[in-house]
Amino acid sequence: MAFMQVSRKVDYALRAVIHLANAEAHGRSCTVAEIAERERLPRQFLGKIVQQLIRKDVLRSRRGPHGGYVLARSAEEVTFRDVIEALEGPISLNVCVGDHPDCFLLGACGMNRIWAEGQRRVMDLFESTTIASVRHPVAPTMPPPKNPEYNSEEVV
């Protein structure tokens, strides 16, 4: 079965950003190792994702004894679109829609209006869904789950 799917990179990034929003609700920052362990994500891959999110001003690092990563803006200001486009660039359901339509049949194809409507709906959803709207603060004492995909003993 074939279907459109969000990349693992985007899925992991959203999970990490939501995790950081939850931690910030408790006044905490988090390391990559902590996020990877709690969210069951591969640590090295997550580290690369976090660096991309820092370069795109979605996250920032915090130094010091309680250092780690935090959101660069409030969770109310960061949207799904911000996170997705920080990693993947502009969102486009098809080559004929999005920021730079590139289709030789543009205007002559009956599917264009369907793709355009789908694009509009997806963008509306991603732009209106903030990280704050999906976070759920969790008690910081919750024990992390075990996952063989990463080494929890690695240091960030």
C-alpha positions as CSV (number, residue, x, y, z in Angstrom):
1,M,0.0,0.0,0.0
2,A,1.4,3.4,-0.9
3,F,0.5,6.6,1.0
4,M,1.8,10.0,1.7
5,Q,3.8,10.1,4.8
6,V,5.7,12.5,7.0
7,S,9.4,11.7,7.1
8,R,10.9,10.2,10.2
9,K,13.1,13.3,10.4
10,V,10.0,15.5,10.7
11,D,8.3,13.1,13.1
12,Y,11.3,13.0,15.4
13,A,11.7,16.8,15.2
14,L,8.1,17.4,16.2
15,R,8.3,14.9,19.1
16,A,11.5,16.5,20.3
17,V,10.1,20.0,20.1
18,I,6.9,18.9,21.9
19,H,9.1,17.3,24.6
20,L,11.0,20.5,25.0
21,A,7.8,22.5,25.4
22,N,6.7,20.0,28.1
23,A,10.0,20.4,29.9
24,E,9.8,24.2,29.7
25,A,6.4,24.1,31.4
26,H,8.4,22.8,34.3
27,G,11.2,25.4,33.9
28,R,13.7,22.8,32.5
29,S,15.9,22.4,29.4
30,C,16.8,19.0,28.1
31,T,19.9,17.3,26.5
32,V,19.7,15.3,23.3
33,A,20.4,12.2,25.3
34,E,17.4,12.8,27.6
35,I,15.0,13.6,24.7
36,A,16.2,10.5,22.8
37,E,15.7,8.3,25.8
38,R,12.3,9.6,26.8
39,E,10.9,9.8,23.3
40,R,12.6,6.5,22.1
41,L,14.5,8.2,19.3
42,P,17.9,7.4,17.8
43,R,20.3,9.7,19.6
44,Q,22.8,10.5,16.8
45,F,20.0,11.2,14.3
46,L,18.2,13.4,16.8
47,G,21.5,15.3,17.4
48,K,21.6,16.2,13.7
49,I,18.0,17.2,13.7
50,V,18.5,19.4,16.8
51,Q,21.4,21.2,15.1
52,Q,19.2,21.9,12.0
53,L,16.5,23.3,14.3
54,I,19.1,25.6,16.0
55,R,20.3,26.9,12.6
56,K,16.7,27.7,11.7
57,D,16.0,29.5,15.0
58,V,13.4,26.9,16.2
59,L,15.6,25.8,19.2
60,R,18.5,27.3,21.1
61,S,21.1,25.9,23.4
62,R,21.4,26.9,27.0
63,R,24.8,26.8,28.7
64,G,25.6,26.1,32.4
65,P,24.9,23.5,35.0
66,H,21.3,23.2,33.9
67,G,22.1,23.5,30.3
68,G,20.6,21.8,27.3
69,Y,18.1,22.8,24.6
70,V,15.0,25.0,24.8
71,L,12.6,26.5,22.3
72,A,13.9,29.7,20.7
73,R,10.3,31.2,21.0
74,S,7.4,30.4,23.2
75,A,5.5,27.2,22.4
76,E,2.5,29.4,21.5
77,E,4.6,30.9,18.7
78,V,6.2,27.8,17.2
79,T,4.0,26.0,14.7
80,F,4.1,22.6,13.0
81,R,4.9,24.6,9.8
82,D,7.9,26.2,11.4
83,V,9.4,22.8,12.4
84,I,8.6,21.0,9.1
85,E,10.0,23.8,6.9
86,A,13.1,24.1,9.1
87,L,14.0,20.6,8.1
88,E,12.4,20.0,4.7
89,G,12.0,23.5,3.2
90,P,8.7,24.7,1.7
91,I,5.8,22.3,1.9
92,S,4.2,21.3,-1.4
93,L,1.7,18.5,-2.0
94,N,2.6,18.4,-5.7
95,V,4.8,20.3,-8.1
96,C,1.9,22.4,-9.3
97,V,1.2,24.0,-5.9
98,G,3.1,25.6,-3.2
99,D,5.4,28.6,-3.1
100,H,7.0,28.0,-6.6
101,P,4.6,26.0,-8.8
102,D,6.6,24.1,-11.5
103,C,4.3,22.3,-13.9
104,F,4.1,22.6,-17.6
105,L,0.4,21.7,-17.5
106,L,-0.4,24.5,-15.0
107,G,-3.8,26.0,-15.8
108,A,-4.7,23.2,-18.3
109,C,-5.0,20.3,-15.8
110,G,-8.2,19.4,-14.0
111,M,-6.3,18.1,-10.9
112,N,-4.7,21.5,-10.2
113,R,-7.7,22.8,-8.2
114,I,-7.8,19.6,-6.1
115,W,-4.0,19.9,-5.3
116,A,-4.4,23.6,-4.6
117,E,-7.3,23.0,-2.2
118,G,-5.4,20.2,-0.5
119,Q,-2.3,22.5,-0.2
120,R,-4.5,25.2,1.3
121,R,-6.0,22.9,3.9
122,V,-2.6,21.3,4.9
123,M,-1.0,24.7,5.2
124,D,-3.9,26.1,7.3
125,L,-3.6,23.1,9.6
126,F,0.2,23.3,10.0
127,E,0.2,27.1,10.4
128,S,-2.6,27.0,13.0
129,T,-1.3,24.1,15.0
130,T,1.1,25.4,17.7
131,I,3.4,23.3,19.8
132,A,1.6,24.6,22.8
133,S,-1.7,23.2,21.5
134,V,-0.3,19.6,21.5
135,R,2.0,19.6,24.6
136,H,1.0,17.8,27.7
137,P,3.4,18.5,30.6
138,V,4.6,15.3,32.1
139,A,6.0,14.9,35.6
140,P,9.8,15.2,35.2
141,T,10.4,12.3,37.5
142,M,8.8,9.8,35.1
143,P,11.4,7.0,34.4
144,P,12.6,6.9,30.8
145,P,11.6,3.9,28.6
146,K,14.3,1.5,27.4
147,N,15.1,1.4,23.7
148,P,18.0,-0.6,22.1
149,E,18.3,1.9,19.2
150,Y,20.5,4.3,21.2
151,N,23.1,4.2,23.8
152,S,21.9,6.1,26.9
153,E,25.4,6.3,28.3
154,E,26.6,8.6,25.5
155,V,27.2,12.1,26.6
156,V,25.8,15.0,24.5
